[in-house]
Amino acid sequence: MTLEELIHQAYKIFEKYTIGTTLDVCKRCCVSDSDEAALVNTPLREITAQQLRSGYFESARSYSERELWEMKHFLPRVLELMTHFEVPDAATETVFHRLELHKQDQWPAEEMQLLTYFSKLFFEKCLSYYPYSPDGEGISTYLVMFSSAHFDLKPILATWENTASFESVLHYKDLVMNDCEYGEQNGIILKNAFNKPETNIDIEKWLNDKPSKARFSEKINQILTQTNSLDSETVSDLTFLKDMLVL
């Protein structure tokens, strides 16, 4: 399945989540009447990232069932915008927080499966850009985006392991050497203001997993032995990382 096919499917799956002429948003100081009206009166497939931001995402949270219902209404368009790296929230890391995915009783299996597919396909797309995606964000931003919104990181990280591109290996290098802090007893902390402790646990477990380290070590070795156009800094970094992975 491609991202385009997934988005088409998302519009069908979430079409039952209809909305009225008003939203469950803060009208006292966050969202104006005109911004709300502009959002609800625009056909879903034509809504812009700015309309979503000013008419919905800038509102304080209510954590209500209605808020989640409305988020599901907008979700296909949010996913579509994200595939083009058009972020409707103030920060990339928070764009999926309103999904409340930890409330599993509110998420039918079909909806959860679609979001899992999206996380893998979108992350794979992010891995194809280096050093930054078109929105200017690095790969660790997307790890935090998904993890802090209660997506399962396992299929996302498995996608990373199974991606053989040069760019994906460079992203791995940056994660290990630049995006993480290493504390006592080899504790790993992602350098991101939106990061949560549970994300550190998942990333630490993955980075210390011996089969995972072996796969990346093999990919690094292939790059070092088969690529003649590497600059000296990249060769040095990859060689150092390869030595780290065998420890």
Secondary structure, 3 states (H helix, E strand, C coil): CCHHHHHHHHHHHCCCCCCCCCCCCCCCCCCCHHHHHHHHCCCHHHCCHHHHHHHHHCCCCCCCHHHHHHHHHHHHHHHHHHHCCCCCCCCHHHCCHHHCCCCHHHCCHHHHHHHHHHHHHHHHHHHCCCCCCCCCCCHHHHHHHHHHCCCCHHHHHHHHHHCCCHHHHHHHHHHHHCCEEECHHHCEEECCCCCCHHHHHHHHHHHCCHHHHHHHHHHHHHHHHHCCCCCHHHHHHHHHHHHHHCC
